[in-house]
Amino acid sequence: MRVARAGGPDIAEILIENGAKVNFKGKDGASALTIAAEHGNTAVARVLLVNGVNVNIRNDHGNTALMYGAEYGHAEIVRLLLAAGADLAPKDLDGETALMTAQRRGHLAIIQLLQQAGAR
């Protein structure tokens, strides 16, 4: 989880090679992918995706990595997750989709990316 926040992809690869589970959930259901997306750590997110992480994994609040990328304005993360097949439709416990979150936060580039991917 700490590597997902601020670590490098090489460390993530070593951890996975030594048995770290890519879909493990910690406190509040947070996963390495949702943490990487929240902090804009595209390199670690890419390693997780290559190693079979569930791109649509949700935390206890119903948030996906795509929602965190949209919330915090990380366009590169959003592009990566969309390319990996992230679902546009999920809603968090407040009823917001990734597009609604990006709109609320005023992240125009992300709104455009999500709409181009089919979000309405």
PyMOL commands that place a pseudoatom at each C-alpha (Angstrom):
pseudoatom trace, name=CA, resn=MET, resi=1, chain=A, elem=C, hetatm=0, pos=[0.000, 0.000, 0.000]
pseudoatom trace, name=CA, resn=ARG, resi=2, chain=A, elem=C, hetatm=0, pos=[2.835, 2.415, 0.783]
pseudoatom trace, name=CA, resn=VAL, resi=3, chain=A, elem=C, hetatm=0, pos=[4.504, 1.648, -2.530]
pseudoatom trace, name=CA, resn=ALA, resi=4, chain=A, elem=C, hetatm=0, pos=[1.236, 2.417, -4.318]
pseudoatom trace, name=CA, resn=ARG, resi=5, chain=A, elem=C, hetatm=0, pos=[1.204, 5.854, -2.713]
pseudoatom trace, name=CA, resn=ALA, resi=6, chain=A, elem=C, hetatm=0, pos=[4.725, 7.015, -3.479]
pseudoatom trace, name=CA, resn=GLY, resi=7, chain=A, elem=C, hetatm=0, pos=[6.938, 4.093, -4.420]
pseudoatom trace, name=CA, resn=GLY, resi=8, chain=A, elem=C, hetatm=0, pos=[8.460, 3.051, -7.667]
pseudoatom trace, name=CA, resn=PRO, resi=9, chain=A, elem=C, hetatm=0, pos=[7.404, 0.319, -10.072]
pseudoatom trace, name=CA, resn=ASP, resi=10, chain=A, elem=C, hetatm=0, pos=[10.548, -1.702, -9.444]
pseudoatom trace, name=CA, resn=ILE, resi=11, chain=A, elem=C, hetatm=0, pos=[9.627, -2.114, -5.781]
pseudoatom trace, name=CA, resn=ALA, resi=12, chain=A, elem=C, hetatm=0, pos=[6.055, -3.030, -6.711]
pseudoatom trace, name=CA, resn=GLU, resi=13, chain=A, elem=C, hetatm=0, pos=[7.358, -5.712, -9.077]
pseudoatom trace, name=CA, resn=ILE, resi=14, chain=A, elem=C, hetatm=0, pos=[9.643, -7.172, -6.398]
pseudoatom trace, name=CA, resn=LEU, resi=15, chain=A, elem=C, hetatm=0, pos=[6.776, -7.297, -3.908]
pseudoatom trace, name=CA, resn=ILE, resi=16, chain=A, elem=C, hetatm=0, pos=[4.477, -9.013, -6.412]
pseudoatom trace, name=CA, resn=GLU, resi=17, chain=A, elem=C, hetatm=0, pos=[7.210, -11.496, -7.389]
pseudoatom trace, name=CA, resn=ASN, resi=18, chain=A, elem=C, hetatm=0, pos=[7.519, -12.345, -3.700]
pseudoatom trace, name=CA, resn=GLY, resi=19, chain=A, elem=C, hetatm=0, pos=[3.849, -13.000, -3.128]
pseudoatom trace, name=CA, resn=ALA, resi=20, chain=A, elem=C, hetatm=0, pos=[2.126, -9.654, -2.616]
pseudoatom trace, name=CA, resn=LYS, resi=21, chain=A, elem=C, hetatm=0, pos=[-1.500, -10.017, -3.660]
pseudoatom trace, name=CA, resn=VAL, resi=22, chain=A, elem=C, hetatm=0, pos=[-2.503, -7.319, -6.163]
pseudoatom trace, name=CA, resn=ASN, resi=23, chain=A, elem=C, hetatm=0, pos=[-6.189, -7.414, -5.158]
pseudoatom trace, name=CA, resn=PHE, resi=24, chain=A, elem=C, hetatm=0, pos=[-5.589, -7.248, -1.395]
pseudoatom trace, name=CA, resn=LYS, resi=25, chain=A, elem=C, hetatm=0, pos=[-7.782, -4.756, 0.453]
pseudoatom trace, name=CA, resn=GLY, resi=26, chain=A, elem=C, hetatm=0, pos=[-6.710, -2.948, 3.584]
pseudoatom trace, name=CA, resn=LYS, resi=27, chain=A, elem=C, hetatm=0, pos=[-8.350, -0.376, 5.806]
pseudoatom trace, name=CA, resn=ASP, resi=28, chain=A, elem=C, hetatm=0, pos=[-11.723, 0.834, 4.460]
pseudoatom trace, name=CA, resn=GLY, resi=29, chain=A, elem=C, hetatm=0, pos=[-11.344, -1.613, 1.587]
pseudoatom trace, name=CA, resn=ALA, resi=30, chain=A, elem=C, hetatm=0, pos=[-8.542, 0.399, 0.000]
pseudoatom trace, name=CA, resn=SER, resi=31, chain=A, elem=C, hetatm=0, pos=[-6.510, -1.450, -2.590]
pseudoatom trace, name=CA, resn=ALA, resi=32, chain=A, elem=C, hetatm=0, pos=[-3.098, -0.727, -4.039]
pseudoatom trace, name=CA, resn=LEU, resi=33, chain=A, elem=C, hetatm=0, pos=[-4.778, 0.348, -7.296]
pseudoatom trace, name=CA, resn=THR, resi=34, chain=A, elem=C, hetatm=0, pos=[-7.167, 2.813, -5.648]
pseudoatom trace, name=CA, resn=ILE, resi=35, chain=A, elem=C, hetatm=0, pos=[-4.280, 4.266, -3.639]
pseudoatom trace, name=CA, resn=ALA, resi=36, chain=A, elem=C, hetatm=0, pos=[-2.058, 4.551, -6.727]
pseudoatom trace, name=CA, resn=ALA, resi=37, chain=A, elem=C, hetatm=0, pos=[-4.887, 6.297, -8.590]
pseudoatom trace, name=CA, resn=GLU, resi=38, chain=A, elem=C, hetatm=0, pos=[-5.557, 8.688, -5.723]
pseudoatom trace, name=CA, resn=HIS, resi=39, chain=A, elem=C, hetatm=0, pos=[-1.897, 9.713, -5.622]
pseudoatom trace, name=CA, resn=GLY, resi=40, chain=A, elem=C, hetatm=0, pos=[-1.314, 9.739, -9.381]
pseudoatom trace, name=CA, resn=ASN, resi=41, chain=A, elem=C, hetatm=0, pos=[1.216, 6.916, -9.282]
pseudoatom trace, name=CA, resn=THR, resi=42, chain=A, elem=C, hetatm=0, pos=[0.791, 5.775, -12.874]
pseudoatom trace, name=CA, resn=ALA, resi=43, chain=A, elem=C, hetatm=0, pos=[3.932, 3.631, -12.897]
pseudoatom trace, name=CA, resn=VAL, resi=44, chain=A, elem=C, hetatm=0, pos=[2.760, 1.460, -10.007]
pseudoatom trace, name=CA, resn=ALA, resi=45, chain=A, elem=C, hetatm=0, pos=[-0.786, 1.333, -11.381]
pseudoatom trace, name=CA, resn=ARG, resi=46, chain=A, elem=C, hetatm=0, pos=[0.651, 0.013, -14.660]
pseudoatom trace, name=CA, resn=VAL, resi=47, chain=A, elem=C, hetatm=0, pos=[2.573, -2.733, -12.807]
pseudoatom trace, name=CA, resn=LEU, resi=48, chain=A, elem=C, hetatm=0, pos=[-0.578, -3.721, -10.934]
pseudoatom trace, name=CA, resn=LEU, resi=49, chain=A, elem=C, hetatm=0, pos=[-2.605, -3.883, -14.152]
pseudoatom trace, name=CA, resn=VAL, resi=50, chain=A, elem=C, hetatm=0, pos=[0.020, -6.002, -15.919]
pseudoatom trace, name=CA, resn=ASN, resi=51, chain=A, elem=C, hetatm=0, pos=[-0.076, -8.363, -12.947]
pseudoatom trace, name=CA, resn=GLY, resi=52, chain=A, elem=C, hetatm=0, pos=[-3.821, -8.946, -13.039]
pseudoatom trace, name=CA, resn=VAL, resi=53, chain=A, elem=C, hetatm=0, pos=[-5.320, -6.445, -10.609]
pseudoatom trace, name=CA, resn=ASN, resi=54, chain=A, elem=C, hetatm=0, pos=[-9.071, -6.019, -10.945]
pseudoatom trace, name=CA, resn=VAL, resi=55, chain=A, elem=C, hetatm=0, pos=[-9.336, -2.644, -12.708]
pseudoatom trace, name=CA, resn=ASN, resi=56, chain=A, elem=C, hetatm=0, pos=[-12.800, -2.149, -11.177]
pseudoatom trace, name=CA, resn=ILE, resi=57, chain=A, elem=C, hetatm=0, pos=[-11.917, -3.082, -7.593]
pseudoatom trace, name=CA, resn=ARG, resi=58, chain=A, elem=C, hetatm=0, pos=[-13.952, -1.000, -5.133]
pseudoatom trace, name=CA, resn=ASN, resi=59, chain=A, elem=C, hetatm=0, pos=[-13.319, 0.170, -1.606]
pseudoatom trace, name=CA, resn=ASP, resi=60, chain=A, elem=C, hetatm=0, pos=[-15.873, 0.150, 1.204]
pseudoatom trace, name=CA, resn=HIS, resi=61, chain=A, elem=C, hetatm=0, pos=[-17.266, 3.495, -0.019]
pseudoatom trace, name=CA, resn=GLY, resi=62, chain=A, elem=C, hetatm=0, pos=[-17.906, 2.114, -3.504]
pseudoatom trace, name=CA, resn=ASN, resi=63, chain=A, elem=C, hetatm=0, pos=[-15.051, 4.058, -5.082]
pseudoatom trace, name=CA, resn=THR, resi=64, chain=A, elem=C, hetatm=0, pos=[-13.019, 2.654, -7.951]
pseudoatom trace, name=CA, resn=ALA, resi=65, chain=A, elem=C, hetatm=0, pos=[-9.552, 3.686, -9.085]
pseudoatom trace, name=CA, resn=LEU, resi=66, chain=A, elem=C, hetatm=0, pos=[-11.172, 5.544, -11.999]
pseudoatom trace, name=CA, resn=MET, resi=67, chain=A, elem=C, hetatm=0, pos=[-13.209, 7.586, -9.527]
pseudoatom trace, name=CA, resn=TYR, resi=68, chain=A, elem=C, hetatm=0, pos=[-10.049, 8.521, -7.613]
pseudoatom trace, name=CA, resn=GLY, resi=69, chain=A, elem=C, hetatm=0, pos=[-8.244, 9.497, -10.803]
pseudoatom trace, name=CA, resn=ALA, resi=70, chain=A, elem=C, hetatm=0, pos=[-11.224, 11.696, -11.707]
pseudoatom trace, name=CA, resn=GLU, resi=71, chain=A, elem=C, hetatm=0, pos=[-11.474, 13.153, -8.193]
pseudoatom trace, name=CA, resn=TYR, resi=72, chain=A, elem=C, hetatm=0, pos=[-7.829, 14.191, -7.955]
pseudoatom trace, name=CA, resn=GLY, resi=73, chain=A, elem=C, hetatm=0, pos=[-7.316, 15.276, -11.565]
pseudoatom trace, name=CA, resn=HIS, resi=74, chain=A, elem=C, hetatm=0, pos=[-4.854, 12.588, -12.637]
pseudoatom trace, name=CA, resn=ALA, resi=75, chain=A, elem=C, hetatm=0, pos=[-5.461, 12.457, -16.386]
pseudoatom trace, name=CA, resn=GLU, resi=76, chain=A, elem=C, hetatm=0, pos=[-2.659, 9.965, -17.065]
pseudoatom trace, name=CA, resn=ILE, resi=77, chain=A, elem=C, hetatm=0, pos=[-4.156, 7.533, -14.533]
pseudoatom trace, name=CA, resn=VAL, resi=78, chain=A, elem=C, hetatm=0, pos=[-7.604, 7.991, -16.089]
pseudoatom trace, name=CA, resn=ARG, resi=79, chain=A, elem=C, hetatm=0, pos=[-6.193, 7.246, -19.572]
pseudoatom trace, name=CA, resn=LEU, resi=80, chain=A, elem=C, hetatm=0, pos=[-4.414, 4.141, -18.274]
pseudoatom trace, name=CA, resn=LEU, resi=81, chain=A, elem=C, hetatm=0, pos=[-7.510, 2.816, -16.485]
pseudoatom trace, name=CA, resn=LEU, resi=82, chain=A, elem=C, hetatm=0, pos=[-9.759, 3.470, -19.480]
pseudoatom trace, name=CA, resn=ALA, resi=83, chain=A, elem=C, hetatm=0, pos=[-7.306, 1.624, -21.734]
pseudoatom trace, name=CA, resn=ALA, resi=84, chain=A, elem=C, hetatm=0, pos=[-7.405, -1.280, -19.249]
pseudoatom trace, name=CA, resn=GLY, resi=85, chain=A, elem=C, hetatm=0, pos=[-11.195, -1.478, -19.522]
pseudoatom trace, name=CA, resn=ALA, resi=86, chain=A, elem=C, hetatm=0, pos=[-12.336, 0.443, -16.447]
pseudoatom trace, name=CA, resn=ASP, resi=87, chain=A, elem=C, hetatm=0, pos=[-16.114, 0.515, -16.137]
pseudoatom trace, name=CA, resn=LEU, resi=88, chain=A, elem=C, hetatm=0, pos=[-17.621, 3.996, -16.480]
pseudoatom trace, name=CA, resn=ALA, resi=89, chain=A, elem=C, hetatm=0, pos=[-20.950, 3.165, -14.835]
pseudoatom trace, name=CA, resn=PRO, resi=90, chain=A, elem=C, hetatm=0, pos=[-20.238, 2.381, -11.157]
pseudoatom trace, name=CA, resn=LYS, resi=91, chain=A, elem=C, hetatm=0, pos=[-21.545, 4.815, -8.570]
pseudoatom trace, name=CA, resn=ASP, resi=92, chain=A, elem=C, hetatm=0, pos=[-20.079, 5.378, -5.145]
pseudoatom trace, name=CA, resn=LEU, resi=93, chain=A, elem=C, hetatm=0, pos=[-22.200, 5.351, -1.997]
pseudoatom trace, name=CA, resn=ASP, resi=94, chain=A, elem=C, hetatm=0, pos=[-23.167, 8.984, -2.685]
pseudoatom trace, name=CA, resn=GLY, resi=95, chain=A, elem=C, hetatm=0, pos=[-24.478, 8.036, -6.139]
pseudoatom trace, name=CA, resn=GLU, resi=96, chain=A, elem=C, hetatm=0, pos=[-21.632, 9.660, -8.105]
pseudoatom trace, name=CA, resn=THR, resi=97, chain=A, elem=C, hetatm=0, pos=[-19.915, 8.202, -11.150]
pseudoatom trace, name=CA, resn=ALA, resi=98, chain=A, elem=C, hetatm=0, pos=[-16.363, 9.091, -12.190]
pseudoatom trace, name=CA, resn=LEU, resi=99, chain=A, elem=C, hetatm=0, pos=[-17.787, 11.609, -14.674]
pseudoatom trace, name=CA, resn=MET, resi=100, chain=A, elem=C, hetatm=0, pos=[-19.934, 13.286, -12.019]
pseudoatom trace, name=CA, resn=THR, resi=101, chain=A, elem=C, hetatm=0, pos=[-16.914, 13.519, -9.732]
pseudoatom trace, name=CA, resn=ALA, resi=102, chain=A, elem=C, hetatm=0, pos=[-14.764, 15.087, -12.452]
pseudoatom trace, name=CA, resn=GLN, resi=103, chain=A, elem=C, hetatm=0, pos=[-17.544, 17.561, -13.216]
pseudoatom trace, name=CA, resn=ARG, resi=104, chain=A, elem=C, hetatm=0, pos=[-17.944, 18.481, -9.541]
pseudoatom trace, name=CA, resn=ARG, resi=105, chain=A, elem=C, hetatm=0, pos=[-14.197, 19.053, -9.249]
pseudoatom trace, name=CA, resn=GLY, resi=106, chain=A, elem=C, hetatm=0, pos=[-13.956, 20.957, -12.547]
pseudoatom trace, name=CA, resn=HIS, resi=107, chain=A, elem=C, hetatm=0, pos=[-11.352, 18.684, -14.165]
pseudoatom trace, name=CA, resn=LEU, resi=108, chain=A, elem=C, hetatm=0, pos=[-12.122, 19.545, -17.776]
pseudoatom trace, name=CA, resn=ALA, resi=109, chain=A, elem=C, hetatm=0, pos=[-9.487, 17.298, -19.372]
pseudoatom trace, name=CA, resn=ILE, resi=110, chain=A, elem=C, hetatm=0, pos=[-10.799, 14.311, -17.436]
pseudoatom trace, name=CA, resn=ILE, resi=111, chain=A, elem=C, hetatm=0, pos=[-14.409, 15.139, -18.257]
pseudoatom trace, name=CA, resn=GLN, resi=112, chain=A, elem=C, hetatm=0, pos=[-13.410, 15.091, -21.906]
pseudoatom trace, name=CA, resn=LEU, resi=113, chain=A, elem=C, hetatm=0, pos=[-11.541, 11.774, -21.572]
pseudoatom trace, name=CA, resn=LEU, resi=114, chain=A, elem=C, hetatm=0, pos=[-14.503, 10.137, -19.840]
pseudoatom trace, name=CA, resn=GLN, resi=115, chain=A, elem=C, hetatm=0, pos=[-17.006, 11.465, -22.362]
pseudoatom trace, name=CA, resn=GLN, resi=116, chain=A, elem=C, hetatm=0, pos=[-14.837, 10.284, -25.261]
pseudoatom trace, name=CA, resn=ALA, resi=117, chain=A, elem=C, hetatm=0, pos=[-14.852, 6.850, -23.621]
pseudoatom trace, name=CA, resn=GLY, resi=118, chain=A, elem=C, hetatm=0, pos=[-18.660, 6.883, -23.575]
pseudoatom trace, name=CA, resn=ALA, resi=119, chain=A, elem=C, hetatm=0, pos=[-19.542, 8.283, -20.144]
pseudoatom trace, name=CA, resn=ARG, resi=120, chain=A, elem=C, hetatm=0, pos=[-22.801, 10.241, -20.062]
for i in range(1, 120): cmd.bond("trace and resi %d" % i, "trace and resi %d" % (i + 1))
show_as sticks, trace
zoom trace
